[in-house]
Amino acid sequence: MNLFYYQEEKPINPRDNRSGGDNIRINHRIRAPQVRLIGADGAQLGVMETRKALELAMNAGLDLAEISPTSSPPVCKILDYGKYKYQQKKKAQQSKKNQVVTVLKEVQFRPQTGTHDIEYKVKHVKDFLEDGNKVKVSIRFRGREMAHTDLGYALIKQIIDMVGSLGIVEQNSKMEGKALSLIFAPAGKVGTKKVAKPAETGEVEKDKKVVPTPAKQAVSAVKSEG
């Protein structure tokens, strides 16, 4: 004996065919029997049956979107879902545009690096800092060079002086295996280039008080470690 079951189909709403890529249920996809409804103008319309809320949305030519599914009952709002998704996308793009991504760059030196190469590499350090990136400066030793780490500390001091006010020493120099390294962080506003003041002065006027510059503090730390 064959049994046939008949299931009544719901009327097809073209708006239901759109997928909620952000996992928001809309219209007949909403499963809760009751919802707390917010009108298209933001007015609180209270708790009602989902069927009634959907009817109000359809009569307005809009959608019923479940904006807070974890609430009890779920919170739904009457809105234009296509326009809502567009606005959310624009907000995400604006947020991403305003987000500052800090990248750690690395510039490597050797204890015997020549003057011209030092100037060339320090220029890269400055460029990275002006772009808003952190910079790890590493001085790598090989073989017997490990017996002359004092040359590395002297070079670190020279690099700090050359960077000047463009960078703040975020991590003081320390040995990591066969490399002496420190980390610079950008001192100024990202994307703006500042004229570096001579680090040799070691002092700046701030609120009529004399305070050491970041470069001077870092030089002192290097001397104490040496």
C-alpha positions as CSV (number, residue, x, y, z in Angstrom):
1,M,0.0,0.0,0.0
2,N,1.5,3.3,-1.1
3,L,0.9,6.4,1.1
4,F,1.2,9.8,-0.3
5,Y,1.7,12.9,1.9
6,Y,0.7,16.3,0.8
7,Q,2.5,19.3,2.3
8,E,1.0,22.8,1.7
9,E,3.6,25.1,0.1
10,K,4.1,28.6,1.3
11,P,3.5,31.4,-1.3
12,I,6.8,32.2,-3.0
13,N,8.2,35.6,-2.2
14,P,10.9,36.7,-4.7
15,R,12.7,38.5,-1.8
16,D,13.3,35.2,-0.1
17,N,15.6,34.0,-3.0
18,R,18.3,36.4,-1.9
19,S,20.9,34.8,0.3
20,G,22.0,36.4,3.5
21,G,25.8,36.3,3.0
22,D,26.2,37.8,6.5
23,N,24.1,35.0,8.0
24,I,21.1,37.3,8.6
25,R,17.7,35.5,8.1
26,I,15.1,37.5,6.2
27,N,11.4,37.2,5.6
28,H,10.1,33.5,5.5
29,R,13.6,32.3,6.5
30,I,13.0,33.5,10.0
31,R,12.1,30.5,12.1
32,A,11.1,32.0,15.5
33,P,7.3,32.0,16.1
34,Q,7.5,35.4,17.8
35,V,9.8,38.4,17.3
36,R,10.5,41.8,18.9
37,L,9.9,44.2,16.0
38,I,11.6,47.5,15.2
39,G,9.9,49.6,12.5
40,A,11.5,51.1,9.5
41,D,11.7,54.4,11.3
42,G,13.3,52.9,14.3
43,A,10.2,52.8,16.4
44,Q,9.8,49.9,18.9
45,L,6.6,48.0,17.8
46,G,6.8,45.4,20.6
47,V,6.6,41.6,20.6
48,M,4.3,40.0,18.0
49,E,3.9,36.9,15.9
50,T,6.5,36.6,13.1
51,R,3.6,36.2,10.6
52,K,2.2,39.5,11.6
53,A,5.7,41.2,11.5
54,L,6.3,39.8,8.0
55,E,2.9,41.1,6.9
56,L,3.8,44.6,8.0
57,A,7.1,44.5,6.2
58,M,5.5,43.2,3.0
59,N,2.8,45.9,3.1
60,A,5.5,48.5,3.3
61,G,7.4,46.9,0.3
62,L,10.3,46.1,2.6
63,D,12.0,43.1,4.2
64,L,11.9,41.6,7.7
65,A,15.5,41.0,8.9
66,E,16.5,39.1,12.0
67,I,19.2,41.5,13.4
68,S,19.6,39.9,16.8
69,P,18.8,36.1,16.6
70,T,20.2,35.3,20.1
71,S,17.7,37.6,21.9
72,S,14.6,36.1,23.4
73,P,12.5,36.6,21.4
74,P,14.8,37.5,18.4
75,V,14.9,41.1,17.4
76,C,13.8,41.9,13.8
77,K,13.7,45.1,11.9
78,I,11.7,46.2,8.9
79,L,14.2,47.5,6.3
80,D,15.3,47.4,2.7
81,Y,17.7,44.4,2.9
82,G,19.5,45.3,-0.4
83,K,20.2,48.8,0.9
84,Y,21.2,47.5,4.3
85,K,23.8,45.1,2.8
86,Y,25.2,48.0,0.7
87,Q,25.5,50.2,3.7
88,Q,27.2,47.5,5.8
89,K,29.7,46.9,2.9
90,K,30.5,50.6,2.7
91,K,31.1,50.7,6.5
92,A,33.4,47.7,6.3
93,Q,35.4,49.3,3.5
94,Q,35.7,52.6,5.3
95,S,36.8,50.8,8.5
96,K,39.4,48.9,6.6
97,K,40.6,52.1,4.9
98,N,41.0,53.9,8.2
99,Q,42.8,50.9,9.8
100,V,46.5,51.4,10.2
101,V,48.5,48.2,9.7
102,T,51.9,48.2,11.3
103,V,54.4,45.9,9.6
104,L,57.8,44.9,11.1
105,K,60.5,45.4,8.6
106,E,64.1,44.2,9.1
107,V,67.3,45.9,7.9
108,Q,70.5,43.9,8.4
109,F,74.0,45.2,8.9
110,R,77.5,43.6,9.5
111,P,80.0,44.9,12.1
112,Q,82.3,45.9,9.2
113,T,79.7,47.5,7.1
114,G,81.1,50.5,5.2
115,T,80.1,54.1,5.7
116,H,78.3,54.4,2.3
117,D,76.3,51.1,2.9
118,I,75.4,52.3,6.4
119,E,74.0,55.6,5.1
120,Y,72.1,53.7,2.3
121,K,70.6,51.2,4.8
122,V,69.7,53.8,7.4
123,K,67.8,55.7,4.6
124,H,65.7,52.5,4.2
125,V,65.1,52.5,8.0
126,K,63.9,56.1,7.9
127,D,61.6,55.4,4.9
128,F,60.0,52.4,6.7
129,L,59.4,54.5,9.8
130,E,57.9,57.4,7.8
131,D,55.5,54.9,6.2
132,G,54.3,53.9,9.7
133,N,56.2,50.6,10.0
134,K,58.3,49.3,12.8
135,V,61.9,48.4,11.9
136,K,64.1,45.7,13.4
137,V,67.8,46.6,13.0
138,S,70.0,43.5,13.1
139,I,73.8,43.3,13.2
140,R,74.9,39.8,12.3
141,F,78.3,38.4,13.5
142,R,80.2,35.5,11.9
143,G,82.9,33.3,13.3
144,R,85.6,35.3,15.2
145,E,83.5,38.5,14.9
146,M,81.6,37.3,18.0
147,A,84.7,38.3,20.0
148,H,84.2,42.0,19.0
149,T,80.5,42.6,19.9
150,D,81.6,46.1,21.0
151,L,81.8,47.0,17.3
152,G,78.1,46.1,17.0
153,Y,77.1,48.3,20.0
154,A,79.1,51.2,18.5
155,L,77.3,50.7,15.2
156,I,73.9,50.5,17.0
157,K,74.7,53.9,18.7
158,Q,75.6,55.4,15.3
159,I,72.3,54.1,13.7
160,I,70.3,55.6,16.6
161,D,72.0,59.0,16.1
162,M,71.3,58.8,12.3
163,V,67.6,57.9,12.7
164,G,67.2,60.8,15.1
165,S,63.7,61.9,16.0
166,L,62.1,59.8,13.2
167,G,62.1,56.7,15.4
168,I,61.6,55.6,19.0
169,V,63.6,52.7,20.3
170,E,60.8,50.3,21.3
171,Q,63.1,47.4,22.2
172,N,66.6,48.1,23.4
173,S,69.6,46.4,21.8
174,K,70.1,42.7,22.8
175,M,72.0,39.7,21.5
176,E,69.8,37.1,19.8
177,G,72.1,34.2,18.9
178,K,74.8,35.6,16.6
179,A,72.9,38.9,16.0
180,L,72.6,42.1,17.9
181,S,69.3,43.7,17.3
182,L,66.9,46.5,18.4
183,I,63.4,47.6,17.2
184,F,62.4,51.1,16.2
185,A,58.8,52.3,16.2
186,P,57.7,55.3,14.2
187,A,57.7,58.5,16.3
188,G,55.5,60.8,14.2
189,K,52.1,60.6,12.5
190,V,51.9,57.9,9.8
191,G,52.5,59.2,6.3
192,T,54.0,62.5,7.3
193,K,57.7,63.3,7.0
194,K,59.4,65.3,9.6
195,V,62.7,67.1,9.5
196,A,65.0,65.3,11.9
197,K,66.7,67.4,14.5
198,P,70.3,66.6,15.4
199,A,70.3,63.9,18.0
200,E,73.6,65.2,19.5
201,T,71.8,68.0,21.4
202,G,70.0,65.3,23.4
203,E,67.4,67.8,24.8
204,V,64.2,69.4,23.7
205,E,62.0,72.0,25.3
206,K,58.6,70.7,26.3
207,D,56.2,72.7,28.5
208,K,59.3,74.7,29.6
209,K,60.9,71.6,31.0
210,V,64.1,70.0,29.6
211,V,63.6,66.3,28.9
212,P,65.8,63.8,27.1
213,T,64.9,62.9,23.5
214,P,64.1,59.2,22.7
215,A,67.4,59.0,20.8
216,K,69.4,60.2,23.8
217,Q,67.7,57.7,26.1
218,A,68.5,54.9,23.7
219,V,72.1,55.9,23.5
220,S,72.3,55.9,27.3
221,A,70.9,52.4,27.3
222,V,73.4,51.2,24.8
223,K,76.3,52.7,26.8
224,S,75.1,51.0,29.9
225,E,74.9,47.6,28.1
226,G,78.3,48.1,26.6
